[in-house]
Amino acid sequence: MAHIAFLGTGLLGSAFAEAAAKRGDTVTAWNRSAAKAQALARFGVKAAATPADAVRGASRVHLILKDDAVVDEVIAAARAGLGADAVIIDHSTTLPKLTAERAARLAATGVKYLHCPVFMGPPAVRSAQGSMIVAGPQAIFASVQAELAKMTGKLNYLGERSDLAAVNKLFGNALFIGTWAVLADVLTLAKACDVAPEDAIDLLKSIDMNAAIAGRGASMAKGDFKPNFELTMARKDVSLMLDTADGLPMAALPGIAARMDQLIATGHGERDASVLAIEAVSKSST
């Protein structure tokens, strides 16, 4: 079995370290708050005092850290113990531009680095479900592919463009967070209408959002805004929603209404409501 290290043992990092130890790997962990790494001892994970101590002898070094600044800081602190053949596997959600710069900087000094963010919560990590996306040199990916596959339900290699996993992670999180915001507004409407929140969510389960993304999303990406549901009519419906909420706090719909008003004022009212994306797609700039 492999000797691996985990730097960053918050909720996700702890779950990764626990799962790896249960698979039989030799696992060393470090966390800025030492107690979080020490709490993994019951799974056979050894806590290290420093990042350099944690990575010494490890063939893979997994990072699950807060942001770009912390990633750079921890990699710098780990370098003294990093073996020449060790692969840094960075699961952190980071800025695409800084991720690309980091990958180039590390490659120039001979450090093997892959960016591998995940769409997984701690329970999914423990059961190797969810998905992991990977960007970086193909040869490095090939050397760790089998081990990464053990960590996730779906492993998707995006190619050698070093920032592409960071970009796709933001795509996915935007969809999740946006969906949660709209669901919050649905629950606000339910409260205003004296409908049980559980019933409101049940009513939405028959709506196929995958089909909406595949169909309407594909048209939006091509800049095709032929009307199927006119923007002016969609704006009317949003007005009904805001009026129904009757002043209760809303997470997403007020901002959507404001953007619709801008587009209607500039002559897009008779186009499809998906014209909200017009400035995001170059072909629809006219």
Buried (B, 14 or more C-beta within 10 A) or exposed (E): EBBBBBBBBBEBBBBBBBBBBEBEBBBBBBBBEEEBBBBBEEBBBBBBEEBBBBBBBBBBBBBBBBEBEBBBBBBEBBBEBBBEEBBBBBBBBBBBEBBBBBBEEBBEEEBBBBBBBBBBEBEBBBEBEBBBBBBBBEEBBEBBEEBBEEBBBEBBBBEBEBBBBBBBBBEBEEEEEEEEBBBBBBBBBBBBEEBEEEEBEEEEEEEEEEEEEEEBBEBBEEBBBEBEEBBBEBBEEBEEBBEEBEEEEBBBBBEBBEEBEEBBEEEBBEBBBBBBBBEEBEEBEE
